[in-house]
Every structure is written in C-alpha cells, then in structure tokens.
Amino acid sequence: MSRSVAGAVSVTLARGRLGVAHVVFFVMAAAAPLTVVAGGATTGYAVTGVTGIPIAYLLVAAVLGLFAVGYVAMSRHVVNAGAFYTYVRHGLGRPAGVAAAAVAIVAYNAMQIGLYGGFGAVLADFLHTRYDLHIAWWVCALTAWAVVAVLGLLRIDLNGRILAVMLVAECAVVVVFDAVMLSQPAPGGIGLGTLHPGLVVSAGIGAALVTAITGFVGFEATTVFAEETRDPRRTIARATFIAVGLTGVLYAGSAWAMSVATGPDHIVQAARASGTELIFDLAGPYLPTTVITVAQVLFVTSLFAALLSFHHTVARYLFALGREHVLPAVLGRTSRRTGAPKVGSLLQSAVAVIVLVGYAVVGADPIVHLFFWITVTGGLGVLILMTVTSAAVVGFFHHSPHSEGRWRSTIAPVAATLALTGILAATLVEFDTLLGVEASSPLRWMFPTAYATAALLGAMWALILRRARPDVYQAIGLGAHTATVAWRTPTTASHHV
C-alpha cells in the first residue's frame, strides 16, 4: 500500500513531522509538571507522611533512566506506534504482546479520561473564585473534550507547538516559585534534610515511591511517536533521556524547595493543611497577584496539555492494532490531509464523552471518583507495562542477532525489571492508601483485577487469531511491515479518509 495508491488501511503515520524537541514536549506535557508539583508532591507528603519525597523522585528517575537504557536500545530496531505492545510481542511472543496491548488501551484511556475530572473541577473552581461564575465541572470538561477532539485530528507537529508553549510556560512558573521558596527559608535556613539518601530505607518509603512514579507517567510514550520523527534511532533516545532527566530534577527540586520554605519537620503538616494550594500559599505572599493568577491558569492548562498528549497516545495504539488487523482494520485509517490516525482519534473521543456524560448523570465526584481513582489506576497500568516491557527487552536481545552490548541488552534491563517489580509490588500493597479507601474495600483489588482481565482477554484473542486468522497472527507487531503480509481477505482499495 502507498499514499499514491491508497488503501483502506494506512501503512504508516505521517513521517518526518517531529524532532527531538517536539517529542520531549509531548511526553513532558503528558507528565504535566505543574500538576505534579502542585498536586503530586504535596499529596505525596500528605498521604504518606514521609519527608523523603524529593529523594523518592530522584530514585524513581534513576530507575526509569535504567529502564530507558534497554527501552531506547530496542527502539533502534523496532519502530512502531504500538510501543509497549510491539516490544512485548518481539520479546515475549505474540500472545503476550496482544495482552500488553489490551492493558495499554485500558491504562492510557484511564489516564486520559480521568484527567477530564481534574480539569473540569479545577477550571470550574477557578472561574467561581476569580470571576464568580457558577459553571458545572462537566461543562468545563466537555468543552475541553471538544477542543481535544478537534486537535486530535490535526497535524501532529501543530499539536507539538501548542504543547510547547504550555509546557515552557508552566515550567517557568515552577522555577520562579522554587526560587521564591528557596529565598524565604524557614528558621534554620536552607538544608538538604529531605534529600538525604538515608530516607530511602525509612518507613513508608514504598508508598512515597509509588506516589513519585505516577508523576513520570507519559515519558515512556516517546516510542509511540517514533514513526512520525525525522530520525527515530537518534530522536527517541535523546527525547527519552531528556524527558526523564528534566522531570526528575524539576520534581525533586520543587518538592525540596517546599520543604525548605516550611522546614523539613513541618512539610507534612503544611501539605495536609493546604493540599494542592501549598505551593501557591508559600510563594504567594512574595509575588504579585497577577503572577499567582497566571500560575493558576497554567495549572489548568497543564491538565489540558496532559489530556491532549494522552489522547494522541491512545489514538496511535488503536492505529497500530488496526493496521495489523488485530482490531478492526478501520482503526488503521489516517487522514489524507494531516496523516493523523483519524478513526482511532474519533473512537477515543467517543469513549471519553460517554464516560463523562455517565459521571455527570450519576453526580459522581469529579476529583475523587474520576480524576483521582481513575488516573491512579491508569498509572498502575503503565507501571505494569514498563515492568513487562523491561523483561521483554531482555528476551528480545537474547534471541536477536542485533548487538547493543551487554550493558544495554542485559545488565540494565534486568536491573530495571527487578527494580520496577519491587515498585509494582509496593503499589499493589499500598493501593488502598493510594485510593484513600479502607484496606477491606473491594476497590483496592477491583481496579488491578481489571488489568488482569484485560491481559487475559488479549492473550485469548491472540490464540483465537492464531487458529482462525493465521495471516493476521503472523503480522502481529510488524507495524509498517504489515504491507508485506498477504492477507487472507484482501482489503478493497479506497482512498484515505
């Protein structure tokens, strides 16, 4: 298939649209730095009661950097918008790959849709507080949904420019707030107590690591955009390490700056008292009101940027599966004008609006029941995927003729697998705490069980394909190379939509 003789299913996404900067903007926007600093770090202090949140961020960044060694090494040999799905398929086999795809679709949809709850509630509160406008959260959420639905169909590089502006602005605000907090330390001066390595073995650090790792969700999506980059081999590696490094320093630095402003012994109490307003309360007295207002606006746009980035991730996973006929082939269609995965984007928007309307109708709490519960669950799914993918990297290079050296192909991936397994175990043990429910609540197992169910269904579907559609089964994970497969039922030629 080609673009001159267009088929119903596209072989590739639009090539050459993204450079290193574009990819970094996409994945860091998904990580939502201002949202993590204002919400994640303070929640980490408040929920865990641990003062070592800054060192937890640095430790997680180190683990993810270790994971990225093998991850980007494999990306040089496997270029596919399916990312985790494709890597698991090439490292652990086709059934495992389709199981990973099912988990990825659930996880990234959860991240994307859950963020609408936070966006709607935060924007509604801002409009009420600043302008005395009483607008329901779901109206704000649906407005954002409409904008994301439209942007999801446009050129990927245009979206990258929009995210770039938002990301640079929110990172600048975080740096300014950090500088203010460090310039106004609590009695005792600037200390490094919350960055002490000894805190890594303190009680409760497991929950702190779980809290920290959710702030990085999104960085791993660099490979999702590989097909649309100018030079995948170099672009993905550079973007991945830059994203991990920048977010790690930003998160750890901001969490530490908060502890300096309150004093290490009072940071937990302050976080519990002020919640997500802590960073604004600490820096507010020393900054003009206009700056605080701009920062609060950027808090809202930070959530929007994450919404848009995760939307693109979901659409590309659906595209990859449709292109290979693992899911209906219609999902593999792209727009002739923009090269975007049009049908996958529309499907993700449809799922999102159904969930939003459902939450609005039943009157559920947008922060607790949609934003908090669902995004935490999405983060769990991505952690599962990273753990399995790290093991898949080991399997891939063990059976592959490609040489990346022992460090990249074995030592780093094995070490990352062990570290991520430990964090995953801590996540499951502490999941009731993360949800804010009783240890006896069925919710603590209901959400993790959803991933086990999705993985089982995915693996079963792969086995069904092996028997019923061996041609499709053989093409699983081939990506753009599916064009070389002789489908049993040829697709009727037609133009791109």
Secondary structure, DSSP 4 states (H G I P E B T S, - for coil): --SSS--SS-SS--TT-B-HHHHHHHHHHHH-HHHIIIIIIHHHHHHH--S-HHHHHHHHHHHHHHHHHHHHHHHTT---TTTHHHHHHHHH-HHHHHHHHHHHHHHHHHHHHHHHHHHHHHHHHHHHHHH-----HHHHHHHHHHHHHHHTTS-HHHHHHHHHHHHHHHHHHHHHHHHHHHHSPPTT-S--GGG-GGGGGSTTHHHHHHHHHHTTTTGGGGGGGGGGBS-HHHHHHHHHHHHHHHHHHHHHHHHHHHHHHH-TTTHHHHHHHHGGGHHHHHHGGGS-HHHHHHHHHHHHHHHHHHHHHHHHHHHHHHHHHHHTTSS-GGGG---TTT---HHHHHHHHHHHHHHHHHHHHHT--IIIIIIIHHHHHHHHHHHHHHHHHHHHHHHHHHH-S---HHIIIIIHHHHHHHHHHHHHHHHHHTHHHHHT--TT-THHHHHHHHHHHHHHHHHHHHHHHHHH-HHHHHHTT-GGGGGGS--SSPPPP----
